[in-house]
Amino acid sequence: MATKKQTIVKSASVEKNIETALEKLAAANTGGDKAVAARSKIAKKLNAESRRLNKRRATQLKRSKAAALKAKAEPGAETRKALREAVSELAATRKALAKVRAAKAINSPELAALKAAQRQANAYGKAIAQADKVLNKPKKKRRKRARKAA
């Protein structure tokens, strides 16, 4: 019965694989850092936009309620026009706010996943650096003790 001959991996091949893996880890670190920075910038912008639109929506709600009360109390063309404008502005703000919320809903989980991957890659990098430091320590030289003359 013929057995398949197994090849033994050379040390150069192993070292090359280790170097490639370290390069890929470094690339993952830098890529992750850039991606987290970009997504964080987008998240900050979306949060500011959301806050601004929420404030605008609150003031427009008050304005539309006041315009509705005024239109009820004093029916006329001007009050109806003011009410229509307030309602249309409120609808536009709600539409913009819905777009921003949808963008935030997409960006937030991606940012969280990127941050988790970044922490993982950084931890691996630190652990490998620490292991390299331990493995590449120079060997301690042993002193020969002088023998006592008898």
TIVO-2410 file (N, C-alpha, C; in nm, 3 decimals):
# residues 150
REC num residu      c1      c2      c3 atome chaine
REC   1      M   0.083  -0.117   0.000     N      A
REC   1      M   0.000   0.000   0.000    CA      A
REC   1      M   0.088   0.124   0.000     C      A
REC   2      A   0.063   0.212  -0.095     N      A
REC   2      A   0.146   0.331  -0.106    CA      A
REC   2      A   0.093   0.440  -0.014     C      A
REC   3      T   0.183   0.499   0.060     N      A
REC   3      T   0.143   0.610   0.147    CA      A
REC   3      T   0.188   0.739   0.083     C      A
REC   4      K   0.109   0.842   0.103     N      A
REC   4      K   0.141   0.973   0.044    CA      A
REC   4      K   0.253   1.037   0.124     C      A
REC   5      K   0.350   1.086   0.055     N      A
REC   5      K   0.464   1.148   0.121    CA      A
REC   5      K   0.427   1.291   0.163     C      A
REC   6      Q   0.445   1.320   0.289     N      A
REC   6      Q   0.413   1.454   0.338    CA      A
REC   6      Q   0.538   1.541   0.332     C      A
REC   7      T   0.516   1.664   0.285     N      A
REC   7      T   0.629   1.756   0.279    CA      A
REC   7      T   0.641   1.829   0.412     C      A
REC   8      I   0.762   1.860   0.446     N      A
REC   8      I   0.790   1.934   0.569    CA      A
REC   8      I   0.808   2.081   0.530     C      A
REC   9      V   0.739   2.168   0.601     N      A
REC   9      V   0.743   2.311   0.572    CA      A
REC   9      V   0.879   2.366   0.609     C      A
REC  10      K   0.932   2.452   0.524     N      A
REC  10      K   1.062   2.515   0.548    CA      A
REC  10      K   1.046   2.635   0.641     C      A
REC  11      S   1.152   2.668   0.710     N      A
REC  11      S   1.148   2.781   0.804    CA      A
REC  11      S   1.126   2.913   0.730     C      A
REC  12      A   1.180   2.926   0.611     N      A
REC  12      A   1.162   3.049   0.534    CA      A
REC  12      A   1.015   3.070   0.500     C      A
REC  13      S   0.945   2.963   0.469     N      A
REC  13      S   0.803   2.971   0.438    CA      A
REC  13      S   0.722   3.014   0.560     C      A
REC  14      V   0.756   2.959   0.674     N      A
REC  14      V   0.687   2.995   0.798    CA      A
REC  14      V   0.710   3.142   0.831     C      A
REC  15      E   0.835   3.186   0.819     N      A
REC  15      E   0.868   3.326   0.847    CA      A
REC  15      E   0.796   3.420   0.751     C      A
REC  16      K   0.788   3.379   0.624     N      A
REC  16      K   0.718   3.461   0.525    CA      A
REC  16      K   0.569   3.472   0.561     C      A
REC  17      N   0.508   3.362   0.603     N      A
REC  17      N   0.367   3.363   0.644    CA      A
REC  17      N   0.345   3.455   0.765     C      A
REC  18      I   0.437   3.451   0.859     N      A
REC  18      I   0.426   3.536   0.978    CA      A
REC  18      I   0.437   3.683   0.938     C      A
REC  19      E   0.533   3.715   0.852     N      A
REC  19      E   0.549   3.854   0.806    CA      A
REC  19      E   0.424   3.903   0.733     C      A
REC  20      T   0.369   3.818   0.648     N      A
REC  20      T   0.247   3.854   0.574    CA      A
REC  20      T   0.132   3.880   0.671     C      A
REC  21      A   0.119   3.794   0.771     N      A
REC  21      A   0.011   3.810   0.869    CA      A
REC  21      A   0.028   3.941   0.946     C      A
REC  22      L   0.152   3.973   0.984     N      A
REC  22      L   0.177   4.097   1.057    CA      A
REC  22      L   0.147   4.219   0.971     C      A
REC  23      E   0.181   4.211   0.842     N      A
REC  23      E   0.150   4.322   0.751    CA      A
REC  23      E   0.000   4.340   0.737     C      A
REC  24      K  -0.072   4.228   0.727     N      A
REC  24      K  -0.218   4.236   0.715    CA      A
REC  24      K  -0.280   4.293   0.842     C      A
REC  25      L  -0.226   4.257   0.957     N      A
REC  25      L  -0.277   4.310   1.083    CA      A
REC  25      L  -0.251   4.460   1.092     C      A
REC  26      A  -0.133   4.503   1.048     N      A
REC  26      A  -0.102   4.646   1.047    CA      A
REC  26      A  -0.195   4.721   0.952     C      A
REC  27      A  -0.222   4.661   0.836     N      A
REC  27      A  -0.314   4.722   0.740    CA      A
REC  27      A  -0.455   4.730   0.799     C      A
REC  28      A  -0.496   4.626   0.871     N      A
REC  28      A  -0.628   4.627   0.935    CA      A
REC  28      A  -0.634   4.736   1.042     C      A
REC  29      N  -0.524   4.755   1.116     N      A
REC  29      N  -0.519   4.861   1.217    CA      A
REC  29      N  -0.536   4.998   1.154     C      A
REC  30      T  -0.456   5.027   1.052     N      A
REC  30      T  -0.463   5.160   0.990    CA      A
REC  30      T  -0.597   5.180   0.920     C      A
REC  31      G  -0.644   5.077   0.849     N      A
REC  31      G  -0.773   5.088   0.781    CA      A
REC  31      G  -0.887   5.107   0.879     C      A
REC  32      G  -0.881   5.034   0.989     N      A
REC  32      G  -0.984   5.048   1.093    CA      A
REC  32      G  -0.984   5.185   1.156     C      A
REC  33      D  -0.864   5.237   1.182     N      A
REC  33      D  -0.854   5.371   1.240    CA      A
REC  33      D  -0.916   5.476   1.147     C      A
REC  34      K  -0.883   5.465   1.018     N      A
REC  34      K  -0.938   5.561   0.921    CA      A
REC  34      K  -1.089   5.549   0.910     C      A
REC  35      A  -1.138   5.425   0.906     N      A
REC  35      A  -1.282   5.403   0.892    CA      A
REC  35      A  -1.358   5.454   1.015     C      A
REC  36      V  -1.304   5.428   1.133     N      A
REC  36      V  -1.369   5.476   1.256    CA      A
REC  36      V  -1.371   5.628   1.259     C      A
REC  37      A  -1.261   5.690   1.218     N      A
REC  37      A  -1.256   5.836   1.216    CA      A
REC  37      A  -1.360   5.893   1.119     C      A
REC  38      A  -1.369   5.833   1.001     N      A
REC  38      A  -1.466   5.881   0.901    CA      A
REC  38      A  -1.609   5.860   0.948     C      A
REC  39      R  -1.639   5.741   1.000     N      A
REC  39      R  -1.775   5.713   1.047    CA      A
REC  39      R  -1.811   5.799   1.168     C      A
REC  40      S  -1.714   5.826   1.254     N      A
REC  40      S  -1.739   5.912   1.371    CA      A
REC  40      S  -1.771   6.053   1.327     C      A
REC  41      K  -1.701   6.100   1.226     N      A
REC  41      K  -1.726   6.234   1.173    CA      A
REC  41      K  -1.868   6.242   1.115     C      A
REC  42      I  -1.908   6.138   1.042     N      A
REC  42      I  -2.043   6.133   0.986    CA      A
REC  42      I  -2.146   6.127   1.098     C      A
REC  43      A  -2.120   6.046   1.201     N      A
REC  43      A  -2.213   6.034   1.313    CA      A
REC  43      A  -2.230   6.167   1.386     C      A
REC  44      K  -2.120   6.237   1.404     N      A
REC  44      K  -2.125   6.367   1.471    CA      A
REC  44      K  -2.209   6.465   1.390     C      A
REC  45      K  -2.189   6.465   1.260     N      A
REC  45      K  -2.264   6.553   1.171    CA      A
REC  45      K  -2.414   6.519   1.174     C      A
REC  46      L  -2.444   6.389   1.169     N      A
REC  46      L  -2.584   6.345   1.172    CA      A
REC  46      L  -2.651   6.379   1.306     C      A
REC  47      N  -2.578   6.365   1.416     N      A
REC  47      N  -2.633   6.399   1.547    CA      A
REC  47      N  -2.663   6.548   1.557     C      A
REC  48      A  -2.574   6.631   1.505     N      A
REC  48      A  -2.596   6.775   1.508    CA      A
REC  48      A  -2.717   6.812   1.422     C      A
REC  49      E  -2.726   6.750   1.305     N      A
REC  49      E  -2.838   6.776   1.215    CA      A
REC  49      E  -2.970   6.731   1.279     C      A
REC  50      S  -2.967   6.618   1.344     N      A
REC  50      S  -3.087   6.566   1.410    CA      A
REC  50      S  -3.132   6.660   1.522     C      A
REC  51      R  -3.038   6.706   1.603     N      A
REC  51      R  -3.071   6.799   1.711    CA      A
REC  51      R  -3.132   6.927   1.657     C      A
REC  52      R  -3.070   6.979   1.550     N      A
REC  52      R  -3.117   7.104   1.489    CA      A
REC  52      R  -3.259   7.087   1.436     C      A
REC  53      L  -3.284   6.977   1.367     N      A
REC  53      L  -3.417   6.954   1.311    CA      A
REC  53      L  -3.521   6.928   1.419     C      A
REC  54      N  -3.482   6.862   1.529     N      A
REC  54      N  -3.576   6.841   1.639    CA      A
REC  54      N  -3.618   6.972   1.703     C      A
REC  55      K  -3.521   7.063   1.720     N      A
REC  55      K  -3.554   7.195   1.775    CA      A
REC  55      K  -3.648   7.270   1.680     C      A
REC  56      R  -3.615   7.265   1.551     N      A
REC  56      R  -3.699   7.332   1.453    CA      A
REC  56      R  -3.840   7.274   1.453     C      A
REC  57      R  -3.849   7.141   1.462     N      A
REC  57      R  -3.979   7.074   1.464    CA      A
REC  57      R  -4.061   7.117   1.585     C      A
REC  58      A  -3.996   7.129   1.700     N      A
REC  58      A  -4.066   7.170   1.823    CA      A
REC  58      A  -4.123   7.312   1.809     C      A
REC  59      T  -4.042   7.402   1.756     N      A
REC  59      T  -4.090   7.540   1.740    CA      A
REC  59      T  -4.201   7.547   1.635     C      A
REC  60      Q  -4.189   7.468   1.529     N      A
REC  60      Q  -4.292   7.469   1.425    CA      A
REC  60      Q  -4.422   7.406   1.475     C      A
REC  61      L  -4.412   7.308   1.563     N      A
REC  61      L  -4.533   7.252   1.624    CA      A
REC  61      L  -4.608   7.357   1.704     C      A
REC  62      K  -4.534   7.433   1.785     N      A
REC  62      K  -4.595   7.541   1.863    CA      A
REC  62      K  -4.659   7.645   1.771     C      A
REC  63      R  -4.585   7.679   1.664     N      A
REC  63      R  -4.636   7.779   1.571    CA      A
REC  63      R  -4.762   7.731   1.499     C      A
REC  64      S  -4.764   7.604   1.461     N      A
REC  64      S  -4.882   7.552   1.390    CA      A
REC  64      S  -5.003   7.543   1.483     C      A
REC  65      K  -4.979   7.509   1.612     N      A
REC  65      K  -5.090   7.506   1.709    CA      A
REC  65      K  -5.146   7.646   1.730     C      A
REC  66      A  -5.053   7.742   1.743     N      A
REC  66      A  -5.098   7.881   1.762    CA      A
REC  66      A  -5.173   7.930   1.638     C      A
REC  67      A  -5.124   7.895   1.520     N      A
REC  67      A  -5.191   7.937   1.396    CA      A
REC  67      A  -5.328   7.871   1.384     C      A
REC  68      A  -5.340   7.745   1.428     N      A
REC  68      A  -5.469   7.676   1.424    CA      A
REC  68      A  -5.569   7.742   1.517     C      A
REC  69      L  -5.523   7.777   1.638     N      A
REC  69      L  -5.612   7.845   1.732    CA      A
REC  69      L  -5.656   7.981   1.679     C      A
REC  70      K  -5.561   8.053   1.619     N      A
REC  70      K  -5.592   8.186   1.564    CA      A
REC  70      K  -5.688   8.173   1.446     C      A
REC  71      A  -5.669   8.072   1.362     N      A
REC  71      A  -5.757   8.051   1.246    CA      A
REC  71      A  -5.898   8.013   1.292     C      A
REC  72      K  -5.907   7.942   1.404     N      A
REC  72      K  -6.037   7.904   1.457    CA      A
REC  72      K  -6.108   8.026   1.516     C      A
REC  73      A  -6.028   8.109   1.585     N      A
REC  73      A  -6.086   8.226   1.651    CA      A
REC  73      A  -6.121   8.335   1.549     C      A
REC  74      E  -6.033   8.359   1.454     N      A
REC  74      E  -6.054   8.464   1.353    CA      A
REC  74      E  -6.046   8.403   1.214     C      A
REC  75      P  -6.152   8.345   1.164     N      A
REC  75      P  -6.145   8.287   1.030    CA      A
REC  75      P  -6.125   8.396   0.925     C      A
REC  76      G  -6.025   8.377   0.842     N      A
REC  76      G  -5.995   8.472   0.736    CA      A
REC  76      G  -5.887   8.416   0.647     C      A
REC  77      A  -5.863   8.484   0.534     N      A
REC  77      A  -5.766   8.436   0.435    CA      A
REC  77      A  -5.623   8.436   0.492     C      A
REC  78      E  -5.590   8.542   0.565     N      A
REC  78      E  -5.453   8.553   0.619    CA      A
REC  78      E  -5.424   8.443   0.721     C      A
REC  79      T  -5.519   8.418   0.810     N      A
REC  79      T  -5.495   8.315   0.913    CA      A
REC  79      T  -5.489   8.176   0.852     C      A
REC  80      R  -5.573   8.150   0.750     N      A
REC  80      R  -5.568   8.020   0.683    CA      A
REC  80      R  -5.435   8.002   0.609     C      A
REC  81      K  -5.389   8.111   0.547     N      A
REC  81      K  -5.261   8.106   0.475    CA      A
REC  81      K  -5.146   8.079   0.573     C      A
REC  82      A  -5.149   8.146   0.688     N      A
REC  82      A  -5.045   8.125   0.789    CA      A
REC  82      A  -5.047   7.982   0.841     C      A
REC  83      L  -5.167   7.927   0.860     N      A
REC  83      L  -5.181   7.789   0.905    CA      A
REC  83      L  -5.127   7.692   0.800     C      A
REC  84      R  -5.160   7.716   0.673     N      A
REC  84      R  -5.110   7.630   0.564    CA      A
REC  84      R  -4.958   7.632   0.559     C      A
REC  85      E  -4.899   7.751   0.570     N      A
REC  85      E  -4.752   7.763   0.567    CA      A
REC  85      E  -4.689   7.690   0.685     C      A
REC  86      A  -4.747   7.705   0.803     N      A
REC  86      A  -4.692   7.639   0.922    CA      A
REC  86      A  -4.698   7.487   0.907     C      A
REC  87      V  -4.809   7.437   0.855     N      A
REC  87      V  -4.825   7.293   0.837    CA      A
REC  87      V  -4.729   7.240   0.731     C      A
REC  88      S  -4.713   7.314   0.621     N      A
REC  88      S  -4.622   7.268   0.514    CA      A
REC  88      S  -4.477   7.271   0.560     C      A
REC  89      E  -4.437   7.373   0.636     N      A
REC  89      E  -4.300   7.379   0.690    CA      A
REC  89      E  -4.276   7.264   0.788     C      A
REC  90      L  -4.376   7.234   0.870     N      A
REC  90      L  -4.365   7.125   0.965    CA      A
REC  90      L  -4.351   6.991   0.891     C      A
REC  91      A  -4.426   6.974   0.783     N      A
REC  91      A  -4.417   6.849   0.705    CA      A
REC  91      A  -4.279   6.835   0.642     C      A
REC  92      A  -4.223   6.945   0.590     N      A
REC  92      A  -4.090   6.941   0.530    CA      A
REC  92      A  -3.984   6.907   0.635     C      A
REC  93      T  -3.997   6.964   0.753     N      A
REC  93      T  -3.903   6.936   0.861    CA      A
REC  93      T  -3.912   6.790   0.903     C      A
REC  94      R  -4.034   6.737   0.913     N      A
REC  94      R  -4.052   6.597   0.951    CA      A
REC  94      R  -3.990   6.504   0.846     C      A
REC  95      K  -4.005   6.540   0.720     N      A
REC  95      K  -3.948   6.460   0.612    CA      A
REC  95      K  -3.795   6.460   0.621     C      A
REC  96      A  -3.735   6.577   0.643     N      A
REC  96      A  -3.589   6.587   0.656    CA      A
REC  96      A  -3.542   6.510   0.779     C      A
REC  97      L  -3.617   6.519   0.887     N      A
REC  97      L  -3.582   6.448   1.009    CA      A
REC  97      L  -3.588   6.296   0.989     C      A
REC  98      A  -3.684   6.250   0.912     N      A
REC  98      A  -3.694   6.105   0.883    CA      A
REC  98      A  -3.572   6.059   0.803     C      A
REC  99      K  -3.525   6.140   0.709     N      A
REC  99      K  -3.406   6.105   0.631    CA      A
REC  99      K  -3.283   6.096   0.720     C      A
REC 100      V  -3.269   6.193   0.810     N      A
REC 100      V  -3.153   6.194   0.900    CA      A
REC 100      V  -3.158   6.074   0.994     C      A
REC 101      R  -3.276   6.042   1.044     N      A
REC 101      R  -3.288   5.926   1.134    CA      A
REC 101      R  -3.255   5.797   1.062     C      A
REC 102      A  -3.296   5.786   0.936     N      A
REC 102      A  -3.265   5.666   0.858    CA      A
REC 102      A  -3.114   5.654   0.837     C      A
REC 103      A  -3.048   5.767   0.807     N      A
REC 103      A  -2.903   5.766   0.789    CA      A
REC 103      A  -2.832   5.728   0.919     C      A
REC 104      K  -2.882   5.779   1.032     N      A
REC 104      K  -2.824   5.743   1.161    CA      A
REC 104      K  -2.843   5.596   1.191     C      A
REC 105      A  -2.958   5.541   1.155     N      A
REC 105      A  -2.986   5.400   1.180    CA      A
REC 105      A  -2.891   5.310   1.101     C      A
REC 106      I  -2.847   5.356   0.984     N      A
REC 106      I  -2.751   5.279   0.905    CA      A
REC 106      I  -2.610   5.297   0.960     C      A
REC 107      N  -2.575   5.419   0.996     N      A
REC 107      N  -2.438   5.451   1.038    CA      A
REC 107      N  -2.404   5.395   1.176     C      A
REC 108      S  -2.498   5.398   1.270     N      A
REC 108      S  -2.468   5.359   1.408    CA      A
REC 108      S  -2.421   5.214   1.423     C      A
REC 109      P  -2.491   5.114   1.367     N      A
REC 109      P  -2.440   4.977   1.385    CA      A
REC 109      P  -2.307   4.954   1.316     C      A
REC 110      E  -2.288   5.019   1.201     N      A
REC 110      E  -2.161   5.004   1.129    CA      A
REC 110      E  -2.047   5.063   1.211     C      A
REC 111      L  -2.071   5.179   1.272     N      A
REC 111      L  -1.969   5.242   1.355    CA      A
REC 111      L  -1.937   5.155   1.476     C      A
REC 112      A  -2.038   5.097   1.537     N      A
REC 112      A  -2.017   5.009   1.653    CA      A
REC 112      A  -1.934   4.886   1.613     C      A
REC 113      A  -1.966   4.828   1.498     N      A
REC 113      A  -1.891   4.711   1.451    CA      A
REC 113      A  -1.747   4.748   1.419     C      A
REC 114      L  -1.727   4.864   1.358     N      A
REC 114      L  -1.591   4.909   1.326    CA      A
REC 114      L  -1.510   4.932   1.452     C      A
REC 115      K  -1.572   4.992   1.553     N      A
REC 115      K  -1.501   5.017   1.678    CA      A
REC 115      K  -1.462   4.885   1.746     C      A
REC 116      A  -1.550   4.787   1.742     N      A
REC 116      A  -1.520   4.656   1.801    CA      A
REC 116      A  -1.404   4.591   1.726     C      A
REC 117      A  -1.407   4.596   1.594     N      A
REC 117      A  -1.298   4.537   1.514    CA      A
REC 117      A  -1.167   4.611   1.538     C      A
REC 118      Q  -1.176   4.742   1.553     N      A
REC 118      Q  -1.056   4.822   1.579    CA      A
REC 118      Q  -0.995   4.786   1.714     C      A
REC 119      R  -1.080   4.769   1.816     N      A
REC 119      R  -1.029   4.729   1.948    CA      A
REC 119      R  -0.962   4.592   1.939     C      A
REC 120      Q  -1.023   4.501   1.865     N      A
REC 120      Q  -0.969   4.367   1.851    CA      A
REC 120      Q  -0.833   4.370   1.781     C      A
REC 121      A  -0.824   4.444   1.671     N      A
REC 121      A  -0.699   4.452   1.595    CA      A
REC 121      A  -0.590   4.520   1.679     C      A
REC 122      N  -0.627   4.624   1.753     N      A
REC 122      N  -0.528   4.691   1.839    CA      A
REC 122      N  -0.480   4.598   1.950     C      A
REC 123      A  -0.571   4.521   2.008     N      A
REC 123      A  -0.532   4.427   2.114    CA      A
REC 123      A  -0.438   4.320   2.060     C      A
REC 124      Y  -0.470   4.267   1.941     N      A
REC 124      Y  -0.382   4.167   1.881    CA      A
REC 124      Y  -0.244   4.227   1.852     C      A
REC 125      G  -0.242   4.349   1.802     N      A
REC 125      G  -0.114   4.414   1.772    CA      A
REC 125      G  -0.030   4.433   1.896     C      A
REC 126      K  -0.095   4.477   2.007     N      A
REC 126      K  -0.022   4.496   2.132    CA      A
REC 126      K   0.030   4.363   2.186     C      A
REC 127      A  -0.053   4.259   2.179     N      A
REC 127      A  -0.011   4.128   2.229    CA      A
REC 127      A   0.106   4.074   2.148     C      A
REC 128      I   0.101   4.091   2.018     N      A
REC 128      I   0.211   4.043   1.933    CA      A
REC 128      I   0.338   4.122   1.960     C      A
REC 129      A   0.325   4.253   1.980     N      A
REC 129      A   0.443   4.335   2.011    CA      A
REC 129      A   0.505   4.292   2.143     C      A
REC 130      Q   0.420   4.264   2.240     N      A
REC 130      Q   0.470   4.220   2.370    CA      A
REC 130      Q   0.538   4.083   2.358     C      A
REC 131      A   0.478   3.993   2.281     N      A
REC 131      A   0.537   3.860   2.262    CA      A
REC 131      A   0.671   3.871   2.188     C      A
REC 132      D   0.678   3.959   2.087     N      A
REC 132      D   0.804   3.980   2.016    CA      A
REC 132      D   0.912   4.032   2.110     C      A
REC 133      K   0.873   4.120   2.199     N      A
REC 133      K   0.969   4.176   2.294    CA      A
REC 133      K   1.026   4.066   2.383     C      A
REC 134      V   0.941   3.976   2.427     N      A
REC 134      V   0.986   3.866   2.512    CA      A
REC 134      V   1.072   3.769   2.432     C      A
REC 135      L   1.029   3.736   2.310     N      A
REC 135      L   1.101   3.638   2.230    CA      A
REC 135      L   1.236   3.689   2.179     C      A
REC 136      N   1.249   3.817   2.161     N      A
REC 136      N   1.372   3.873   2.106    CA      A
REC 136      N   1.468   3.927   2.212     C      A
REC 137      K   1.447   3.886   2.335     N      A
REC 137      K   1.540   3.927   2.441    CA      A
REC 137      K   1.673   3.858   2.417     C      A
REC 138      P   1.782   3.930   2.440     N      A
REC 138      P   1.913   3.863   2.424    CA      A
REC 138      P   1.933   3.760   2.536     C      A
REC 139      K   2.004   3.656   2.502     N      A
REC 139      K   2.029   3.550   2.600    CA      A
REC 139      K   2.123   3.603   2.708     C      A
REC 140      K   2.095   3.561   2.829     N      A
REC 140      K   2.182   3.602   2.940    CA      A
REC 140      K   2.310   3.521   2.934     C      A
REC 141      K   2.420   3.591   2.958     N      A
REC 141      K   2.549   3.522   2.960    CA      A
REC 141      K   2.573   3.469   3.101     C      A
REC 142      R   2.616   3.346   3.107     N      A
REC 142      R   2.643   3.286   3.237    CA      A
REC 142      R   2.790   3.302   3.269     C      A
REC 143      R   2.813   3.340   3.390     N      A
REC 143      R   2.952   3.356   3.435    CA      A
REC 143      R   3.002   3.221   3.486     C      A
REC 144      K   3.125   3.196   3.453     N      A
REC 144      K   3.186   3.073   3.508    CA      A
REC 144      K   3.240   3.105   3.645     C      A
REC 145      R   3.210   3.018   3.739     N      A
REC 145      R   3.258   3.040   3.875    CA      A
REC 145      R   3.402   2.988   3.885     C      A
REC 146      A   3.478   3.063   3.958     N      A
REC 146      A   3.617   3.020   3.980    CA      A
REC 146      A   3.618   2.904   4.081     C      A
REC 147      R   3.695   2.804   4.048     N      A
REC 147      R   3.702   2.690   4.139    CA      A
REC 147      R   3.799   2.721   4.250     C      A
REC 148      K   3.763   2.675   4.366     N      A
REC 148      K   3.852   2.699   4.482    CA      A
REC 148      K   3.965   2.595   4.477     C      A
REC 149      A   4.082   2.646   4.504     N      A
REC 149      A   4.197   2.555   4.506    CA      A
REC 149      A   4.192   2.473   4.635     C      A
REC 150      A   4.215   2.347   4.625     N      A
REC 150      A   4.206   2.260   4.742    CA      A
REC 150      A   4.339   2.241   4.807     C      A
***
